[in-house]
Amino acid sequence: MSVTAPITTIQPGKGLVLYDGYCAFCQRVVKILKKLDWLKQLEFLSFREADQIPANTANLDPLKMEEEMHLLIPSRKKAFAGYAAFRWIAGRIPLLWLIWPLLFVPGVTELGNQAYLWVAKNRFKLVPCKDGVCEIPLKRK
């Protein structure tokens, strides 16, 4: 699978979802989220296109982005990772508004964190690539 085409202009005022563009599972989730983002509150970018990430003060760690999806808030001053990023996204997707308050319940939060980390760790196994091999695109200059 190839990485989504780079975004040349990130829209201000939108959350920026930083995902693993080399991951087929992640690409499918992004495709679904784009369809559900009726209010156009989100932008999506593979964290592997580091030169496309807008200026921010969130101290993004490339090693952490390798492990979990990140969400850079519209002010670009803070980022959420993993389950916390999912919760932020859920608050902007109308179909998820009914469950959104439940995502903050203490027991649900712990379970959500564990489930998210399991999915993130196993993401390359969840959606197999062609013949079990994911295409890793060459870095563009």
C-alpha positions, 0 to 999 in steps of 0.5 A: 500500500502506498502512503496517502498523498501529502497535504500541501496546506493544512487547514487552520482550525482543524485537528490534525490526525497523525497516523502511520501511513505505512500501516494498511489498518491505519489507512483503512481507519483514516478512510472511514474517518474521512467519510464520517467527518461530516463537519470537516473538523479533521485533517489527516497526515502520515507522521512519516511525512514529517516535513508536512507537519505544521509548526507546533509547540506540542513536542511531538516525538517520532518514536511515540508516533511510531507506536500510537496515532497522535492528534494535534489540536487546532491551536497546535500547542498540544497533542493527544496520543492513542486513546486520548486522541481517539476520544478527541476525534470522537467528540467531532464525529457526529455518529460517535456523539452518543458514546462520546461521554462514556469514553471518559468514564474511569473504567471505560478509560482504562479499558479503552487505553488497553484496547487501543494499545493492543490494536496499535501493537498488532496493527500490521497483523489486523489488516494483512498486506499483499502476500503478508508484505506491506509496501514501504515507499521510498522517501521522496526528496 
